Amino acid sequence: MTTVLDRTAAPEHEPAESAPLASWPARAGAWAVDVLTPLGVAATMALLALSAPADGWARWVFTVGFALAVLALPANRLVLPVATGWTLGRALVGIAVRRPAGSAGREVGLARLTARELAHVLDTVALFVGWLWPLWDRRKRTFADLLARTEVHRVTPPRRDMRRLVAGVLIGAAVLCVAAVGLGYGAVYRQEQAVDAARAQIAEQGPRIVEQMLSYGAESIDDDFARAQSLTTDGYRERLIAQQDAVRQAGATTNEYWAVSSAVLTDPPLTPDRAAMLLAMQGQRGATAEDLKFITATVRVEFEKSGDGQWRVANLTVLKAPQMGQAAQ
């Protein structure tokens, strides 16, 4: 950028007495290019960073983008004028910050430029009156110009095509914002949509899956056990089979459960293919219809979504062992 804005590419500036003062629209246009462009990128990155998961890579990407956009503002407003004599916006409209006529030197150094930028706070806090002050001030100065003893003059712009350069910067900033929004949609919004869909699915299907896995009849125990095995993941199926074998050895009974209360857990965090649920179960158990007893239990169940898109039980932990009550009605 220093090469493009080479100060040697511009002719000598007009003497103080002949250099006209910059108009307010020209100053406003330069300020919009110099300030609103990086602030727009920074605001976009900040919003996306705040919406991204705290421990995800997307937040770091957006945070770095925010930091670079913030650094671009002082680089363009302070460093570039000292190195080249221009900011992008001022070069576009052909204006420059100068010291008043009669000063020892017309050039404005880094310290004075920094003080002028800080003084712009007064232009803003005074209900933006300071920014409008050039409309009626004889020397077309803002409050910051008055404090920093500077003026803004129309000067001969660089001979190079600055419009094309500034247009490239503006288009690049717009493309960066659109790309960041697209990345945010893919990394954050779509992920949240998938998590919400998983929550709704497991809230509806989870209790029914557990009911079918824990329920079996004395006369249909083999078919019921096979159905229960199909509702589990490969990793949990061996444990379930061992529990079923223990039931067979104890004698054929009827065990029927239904969920009376359930809640999708947030620990571990819910993901599109992993979920956990707490269930309060009620049911009845007995060898014959005459001796069925009322039972209750509380379980914590972990689910995983398999390759065919179906939720299956990956683990089941009994938090409150089954309690036998009076005869079921």
C-alpha positions in Angstrom: 0.0 0.0 0.0 2.9 2.3 0.7 4.0 1.9 -2.9 0.6 2.7 -4.3 0.4 5.8 -2.1 3.9 6.9 -2.6 4.2 10.6 -1.7 6.6 11.2 -4.5 3.8 10.3 -6.9 2.0 13.5 -5.9 3.1 17.0 -6.9 4.1 19.6 -4.3 1.1 20.8 -2.3 -0.2 24.3 -2.9 1.1 27.1 -0.6 -1.0 27.7 2.5 -2.4 31.0 1.1 -3.7 29.3 -2.1 -4.8 25.9 -0.9 -8.6 26.0 -0.5 -10.2 24.6 2.6 -11.9 21.2 2.3 -15.6 21.2 2.1 -17.7 19.4 4.7 -19.1 16.7 2.2 -15.5 15.9 1.2 -14.4 15.5 4.8 -17.5 13.4 5.5 -16.8 11.1 2.5 -13.2 10.6 3.5 -14.2 9.8 7.1 -16.8 7.3 6.0 -14.2 5.4 3.9 -11.6 5.6 6.7 -13.7 4.8 9.7 -17.0 3.2 8.8 -15.4 0.5 6.7 -13.1 -1.0 9.4 -15.8 -0.5 12.0 -18.3 -2.3 9.9 -16.0 -5.3 9.5 -15.1 -5.2 13.3 -18.8 -5.1 14.3 -19.6 -8.1 12.0 -16.7 -10.1 13.5 -17.6 -9.1 17.1 -21.3 -10.2 16.7 -20.2 -13.5 15.1 -17.6 -14.1 17.8 -20.2 -13.6 20.5 -22.6 -16.0 18.9 -20.0 -18.7 18.3 -19.4 -21.5 20.9 -16.9 -20.3 23.6 -14.6 -23.3 23.1 -15.0 -23.6 19.3 -12.5 -22.7 16.6 -15.0 -20.3 15.0 -14.8 -17.9 17.9 -11.0 -17.6 17.5 -11.3 -17.0 13.8 -13.9 -14.2 14.3 -11.9 -12.7 17.2 -8.7 -12.5 15.1 -10.8 -10.9 12.3 -12.1 -8.4 14.8 -8.7 -7.5 16.1 -7.3 -7.0 12.6 -10.2 -4.7 11.6 -9.7 -2.7 14.8 -5.9 -2.4 14.1 -6.6 -1.3 10.5 -8.3 1.8 11.7 -5.3 3.5 13.4 -3.0 2.1 10.8 -4.9 4.0 8.1 -5.7 7.1 10.1 -2.3 7.5 11.9 0.5 5.5 10.4 -0.4 5.8 6.7 -0.6 9.6 6.7 2.9 9.9 8.3 4.3 7.4 5.8 2.6 8.5 2.6 0.8 11.7 3.4 -2.7 10.2 2.8 -5.3 8.0 4.2 -7.4 6.0 1.8 -10.4 8.2 2.1 -8.5 11.5 2.0 -6.6 10.4 -1.1 -9.8 9.5 -2.8 -11.4 12.9 -2.3 -8.1 14.9 -2.5 -7.9 16.4 1.0 -5.1 16.4 3.6 -4.7 17.5 7.3 -2.3 20.4 7.6 -1.1 22.9 10.2 -2.4 26.4 9.9 -0.8 28.9 7.6 2.2 30.6 9.3 3.2 27.5 11.2 6.9 26.4 11.2 6.0 23.3 9.2 2.8 22.4 7.4 3.2 18.6 7.8 1.3 16.9 10.7 3.3 14.3 12.6 2.1 11.2 14.4 1.8 12.8 17.8 -0.4 15.6 16.5 -2.5 13.2 14.4 -3.0 11.0 17.5 -4.0 13.9 19.6 -6.5 15.0 16.9 -8.1 11.6 16.7 -8.5 11.5 20.5 -10.0 14.9 20.4 -12.7 13.7 18.1 -14.3 12.3 21.2 -15.3 15.9 22.0 -16.9 16.2 18.6 -19.0 13.2 19.4 -20.0 13.7 23.0 -21.2 17.2 22.3 -24.2 15.7 20.5 -22.1 15.5 17.3 -22.1 19.3 17.1 -18.3 19.2 16.7 -18.6 17.2 13.5 -20.9 19.8 12.1 -18.8 22.8 13.2 -17.0 23.1 9.9 -20.3 24.0 8.3 -20.2 27.5 9.9 -16.6 27.8 11.1 -14.6 30.3 9.1 -11.7 27.9 8.7 -14.0 24.8 8.5 -12.6 23.2 11.6 -14.0 20.6 14.0 -13.5 20.8 17.7 -10.6 18.4 17.2 -9.0 20.7 14.7 -9.3 23.6 17.1 -7.6 21.7 19.9 -4.9 20.1 17.7 -4.4 23.3 15.7 -4.9 21.7 12.4 -6.9 22.4 9.2 -8.1 20.3 6.3 -7.3 21.5 2.8 -8.1 20.5 -0.7 -4.9 19.3 -2.3 -3.9 17.7 -5.5 -4.5 14.0 -5.1 -2.0 11.3 -6.0 -1.6 10.8 -9.7 -2.5 7.1 -9.4 -6.0 5.9 -9.7 -7.1 6.0 -6.1 -10.7 5.4 -6.9 -9.8 1.9 -8.1 -7.7 1.2 -5.0 -10.4 2.4 -2.6 -13.1 0.5 -4.5 -11.0 -2.6 -4.1 -10.7 -2.1 -0.4 -14.4 -1.5 0.0 -15.3 -4.6 -2.1 -12.7 -6.6 -0.1 -14.3 -5.5 3.2 -17.8 -6.4 1.9 -16.6 -9.8 0.7 -14.9 -10.4 4.0 -18.1 -9.7 5.9 -20.2 -11.9 3.6 -17.6 -14.7 3.9 -17.6 -14.3 7.7 -21.4 -14.4 7.8 -21.4 -17.5 5.7 -18.8 -19.2 7.9 -20.8 -18.2 11.0 -23.9 -19.7 9.4 -22.1 -23.0 8.7 -20.2 -23.2 12.0 -22.7 -21.7 14.4 -26.3 -21.3 13.1 -26.5 -24.6 11.4 -24.9 -26.3 14.4 -27.5 -24.7 16.7 -30.3 -25.8 14.3 -29.0 -29.4 14.4 -28.7 -29.3 18.2 -32.3 -28.0 18.5 -33.5 -30.7 16.2 -31.7 -33.3 18.2 -33.2 -32.0 21.4 -36.7 -32.2 20.0 -36.1 -35.7 18.6 -34.7 -37.1 21.8 -37.4 -35.5 24.0 -40.0 -37.3 21.9 -38.3 -40.6 21.1 -36.1 -41.1 24.1 -38.8 -42.2 26.6 -40.4 -44.6 24.1 -37.0 -46.2 23.3 -36.3 -46.8 27.0 -39.8 -48.1 27.6 -39.4 -50.7 24.8 -35.9 -51.6 25.9 -36.9 -52.3 29.6 -40.2 -53.9 28.9 -40.7 -57.6 28.2 -43.3 -60.3 28.7 -42.9 -63.7 30.2 -44.4 -65.4 27.1 -42.6 -63.3 24.5 -39.3 -62.7 26.3 -37.1 -63.9 23.4 -38.7 -61.5 20.9 -38.8 -58.7 23.4 -35.1 -59.2 24.3 -34.2 -59.1 20.6 -36.1 -55.9 20.1 -34.3 -54.4 23.1 -30.9 -55.3 21.6 -31.8 -53.6 18.3 -32.4 -50.4 20.3 -28.8 -50.2 21.7 -25.4 -49.3 20.2 -22.8 -52.0 19.6 -20.9 -50.8 22.6 -23.7 -51.2 25.0 -25.3 -54.3 23.6 -23.0 -56.8 25.3 -23.9 -55.4 28.7 -27.6 -55.6 27.9 -27.3 -59.2 26.8 -25.6 -60.1 30.1 -28.4 -58.5 32.0 -31.0 -60.3 29.9 -29.2 -63.7 30.6 -29.4 -63.0 34.3 -33.2 -62.4 33.9 -33.7 -65.7 32.1 -31.8 -67.6 34.8 -34.0 -66.0 37.5 -37.1 -67.2 35.9 -39.6 -65.9 33.4 -41.4 -62.7 34.5 -43.3 -59.8 33.0 -41.6 -56.4 33.3 -43.4 -53.4 31.9 -42.2 -49.8 32.2 -43.5 -46.5 31.1 -41.9 -43.0 31.5 -43.9 -40.6 33.7 -41.3 -37.8 33.6 -38.3 -37.0 31.5 -35.8 -34.2 30.9 -33.0 -33.8 28.3 -29.7 -33.1 30.1 -27.2 -30.4 29.2 -24.2 -32.3 30.8 -22.6 -33.6 28.8 -23.4 -30.9 26.2 -26.1 -31.9 23.7 -24.8 -32.4 20.2 -26.5 -33.4 16.9 -25.6 -37.1 17.5 -25.2 -37.4 21.3 -27.7 -36.7 24.0 -28.5 -37.7 27.6 -31.8 -37.9 29.4 -33.1 -38.3 33.0 -36.2 -40.4 33.3 -38.6 -41.3 36.1 -40.1 -44.7 35.3 -43.2 -46.5 36.6 -44.4 -50.0 35.8 -45.3 -53.4 37.0 -43.5 -56.7 37.5 -44.5 -60.3 38.2 -44.5 -63.8 37.0 -48.2 -64.0 36.4 -51.0 -61.5 35.9 -52.2 -62.1 39.5 -49.0 -61.2 41.3 -48.0 -58.1 39.3 -46.4 -55.5 41.6 -46.1 -51.8 41.1 -42.5 -50.6 40.6 -40.7 -47.3 40.2 -37.2 -46.4 39.1 -35.1 -43.5 38.1 -32.5 -43.9 35.3 -30.0 -41.8 33.4 -29.7 -42.8 29.7 -27.2 -41.7 27.1 -28.1 -41.9 23.4 -26.2 -41.9 20.2 -27.4 -41.4 16.7 -26.4 -44.3 14.4 -25.5 -44.2 10.8 -29.1 -44.8 9.7 -30.2 -41.7 11.6 -31.9 -43.6 14.4 -31.3 -42.9 18.1 -30.0 -45.8 20.2 -29.2 -46.3 23.8 -25.4 -46.0 24.4 -25.5 -46.4 28.2 -28.1 -46.7 31.0 -27.4 -46.0 34.6 -29.9 -46.8 37.4 -29.9 -43.8 39.8 -32.7 -45.2 42.0 -33.1 -48.9 42.0 -36.6 -50.3 41.2 -38.9 -50.1 44.2 -41.6 -52.7 44.6 -45.0 -51.5 45.8 -48.4 -53.0 46.3 -50.2 -55.1 43.7 -50.7 -53.3 40.4 -54.3 -52.5 39.6 
